[in-house]
Every structure is written in C-alpha cells, then in structure tokens.
Amino acid sequence: MRTEAAIELTGPAASQTAQASTSGPLDRVIFGALLVLMAFVAIPYGSVPPWAEAVFECSIFALGAMWIIDGLLKGAWGVREPRLFVPLIAIIVFAFVQAIPWGGSAAGIQAELWRSVSTDPYETRRFGLKLLALTLSGLLLLRYTSNQRRLHMLIHVVIGIGVASAVFGILRQVFQGNAPNALLPQLSFDRSYAQFIDRNHFAFLIEMVLGLVLALMLGRGMRRDRRLIYLAVAFLLWAALVLSSSRGGIFTMVCQLLFLGLLFSAPGPSRTTRREESSRARVWLQRLNKSFMLRAALIMCLMLGVTVSIVWVGGDPLMHRLETMPREFSANDDDKRINTRRVEIWQATWRLIKVHPITGIGFGAYWISFPAYHDASGPFTPDEAQLRPLAAHNDYLELLASGGLIGAALGAWFIISLIRCSLERLRSSRDPFRRTACFGALIGMFGVGVHSLVDFGLHDTVNAFIFTALVVIATVNLATVPSDMSLSAAEGRINLTTI
C-alpha cells in the first residue's frame, strides 16, 4: 500500500509557502554572508578601529545591493516588519540634516556665515553611515531569517561568538597575564578583557548572549540533553563576566536574573497536551506561579547564591574594583580637579544639554563639544592611542546631548516600537521554541538597557550588530506552514488522498 498526501494551501499560508519555495542561491549567500560578517566583526577589538568599521559598512552595503538584485528577480522584498526600523531611518535623516551647513549672520560680521547644527559635521556623517549600515543589516536579517532553521542558525552564531570571546578572555587571563598581546597589541592588562579594549564592552556582549542561553536552558521546546549543554555554556559565560571584573556587567547580570525570575513563568497562549497538563511538574509550576511569597523566596535565594558565588570566583581583583565603585558617584575631593568620575562627566553633559536642548550638538560630535563644559584643571580628550572614544558613560544622556529633544523622541519611539512588537510576538506565537527565543532576546536587550545607564558598549560595532540580531530574533515573523491540522481551516485547505 502506498500513501500520498497532496497538500493545497490558500490564503496567507499559500503566500508564505510560495515565498519559501523561491529561495535560491542568492538568498542563501546573503544570509550566510551576514552570519560570517557577524563573526568577523568580533575579532579586531570588536571592530572599533576605523578600518574595521569601514569593512563592516562596505560589506553590508554590498549585501544590500545583492538584496536589491534578489528582490528584482523575485518581484518581492519580503521584509515583514519594516515599521520597526522607521525610527532609526528618521534618526539617520536627522543626523545628515545636522551636518548640513546653514547660512546665517553674527553680530559685528558683515559676511554670511555657514554653520551646521553639528559641531563636527564629519563625525556626524560617519555616525549616519554607521547607523544606516546597522539598520540595513537588521532589514537583511529580517528578510532572510525566513524559517525556523535559519532562526536556529542565527541564535547559535550569536551564542558561538559569545562563547569564543569568553574562552579567549579566560585563556588570555590564565596563560598570558599582563604580558602584551602579539595579535592585538592595543589590549592592556588593567582595562581590557578578551579581544575588547574595555572590559565593560566585553560585558555588553556577554550579557546579550547570556540572556539567550538562560532562556534556552529554562524554556520549553528543548530536549533535556541540550539543556545540559546550555547550562555549561551559561556557566562559562557567567565565569568570564565575573573574571572580567566589570562592575556594571555584574550588576546588570544580577538584574537580568531578577528579570528572568519575575517574568519567565508568565503564562502564554501556547497549547499543551493532556499529558503535559497532568504532569506533576506542570502542576507544581502552576502552584508556584500563583504563590507570590514562594516565588519571592526562591528569587531571594537565587540572588543570595549568585552574589556569594560572584565574590568567591572574582576574588581580590573583583573586591578591589567593587570597593572603588562609590568613588564613581561621589563629589571630587582632591586638589588636581581631574574630574573623570562618572558623576562629574554626567554633570558636565547635563550642562551641555541645557545649552543645546532642541537639536543637540550633533551625533558623533560629543567628543569635541564636551571639554568646553567640563570643569577640570586639564584637558580631557579621547585616547586615540588606545582607541577609546570620549563618551558620556550613559547612552541616554549622550543621545539627549547629541540629538536634543528631537533625537530623544526618536529614540523613545524606537524603544516603544521594539517593546510592542516583541510582546506581540510573545502573545501570538504558538511555537514554544519561538517564544523562548523571543524571551531570551528580551532578556539580552534588557541587560543592554540597564548597562547603558553607566557605559557605552553599543559604540562597539560587534555589540551594535549583536544587539541588532537580538532585535530580529525578538520580532521576526517566520513564514512557516502550520503543522497543526486544526489550523488548516483558518490558514488554508488540506486535502489528503490515500491510494
């Protein structure tokens, strides 16, 4: 006896299947190149040097040209959530407007002056090009992460980058010590970790990857043997983050664990079988979810255990770093008036914001405008030898200083759109793995939002690219044919013929 199934789909499922069937070599080349590029930008200091940024931007623009060719051949562009990137496109346009010279006059001067809103038009245009490349990379990932298999590949490439960086950092700390690095000579023993010039920027990467790993380890839709693998990976990432002695990174990790404990057991619309409903574990979890006091006690025990283990693994270097934390937020008490603590930088940034409240001083121009508002005895300029840019150590303040109220409004628009679209995916998805991946991306992005209060890790190209990947993981609308026959009435029509 031979059985054949002829499946006929109409409506949305038919269009999705037609789109999936048109996947060709160019489609696979573009997606594969995006994954390879993501791994490459992590190598040279996280692509901080200008030449590495140029390689990233040129590669993305080349892939964008291939996308145009692919769209012309197929007759469709295939981006399902372009509205999410509209605020970023508005910021790009605003940045280029800031760099345009405008005519004007000044008191006592007869000739017409040409000045732009930005105090450094060149850096503002560079910022616009980089943000354009990142936005285009997000659109490309949204377009070509078109099925469950590719979503798995994207997630595991992100995890692989974090694991490779963590292993390199631990090996470098154990075997190299304070000796100079031959491959990456800009790294220093007291400030750097792994391939990052600043240990805090390494922490940004690990926080984003750790959010994904924790969700995959605890979420539904994963086999038990894979959970053990993710547990080992989570421990490796946790150890590297603690050994890096990043105070902001450790605080952010604790906040991520608290976020995970509070929200991970929130109920969702996914279906459960009778066997799952009758299992003792599920009944116990339902009771735990209803008992606020029990959940709070477990979360407190988790936080206590994590804190003790952090101090034990970090040792004396971490304790010394933690002891210096209060100085970052206290007033200056010396005679040199260097004023390089975070609180003093934030105060100077706020003075800058009050002078340029509407349009700001231009994206990328913070470094040249800040010294005029910095009350210190000596100059405070970027350390070009170490490739460390001058920043506000608070991305929200720097956004307000660079773009004014206009830039802040556009940034808030993007954040609100991202949260709404992510929550929509969480509520609407019936696939357990899809929901778990979305929640993991939210944990990672939550960590970035917390750490950005005291650092500027998104300035590194690799961190910005990985954050873009998390945005795609949280919001991508996969074109999949429903596997549940009960959905056929809404999505299409399935005819089975038995011979």
Protein Blocks (a to p, Z undefined) as FASTA:
>chain_A
ZZddddddehjllmmmmmmmmpcfklmmmmmmmmmmmmmmmmngoimafklmmmmmmmmm
mmmmmmmmmmmmnopghiablmlmmmmmmmmmmmmmmmpccddddehiabdcdddfblbl
klmmmmmmmmmmmmmmmmmmmmmmmbfklmmmmmmmmmmmmmmmmmmmmmmmmmnmmacc
fklmmbcfklggcjbfblklmmmmmmmmmmmmmmmmmmghiafklmmmmmmmmmmmmmmm
mmnopaklmmmmmmmmmmmmmmmmpccfbdcdfklmmpmklmmmmmmmmmmklmmmmmmm
mmmmmmmmmmmmnmmmlmmmmmmmmmmmcccfbfkonopafklmmmmmmmmmmmmmmnon
oehilmmmmmmmmccfbdcdddfknopacdehiaklmmmmmnommlmmmmmmmmmmmmmm
mmmmmmmpmbfklmmmmmmmmmmmmmmmmmmmmgcfklpmklmmmmmmmmmmmmoccddd
dfblklmmmnmccddddZZ
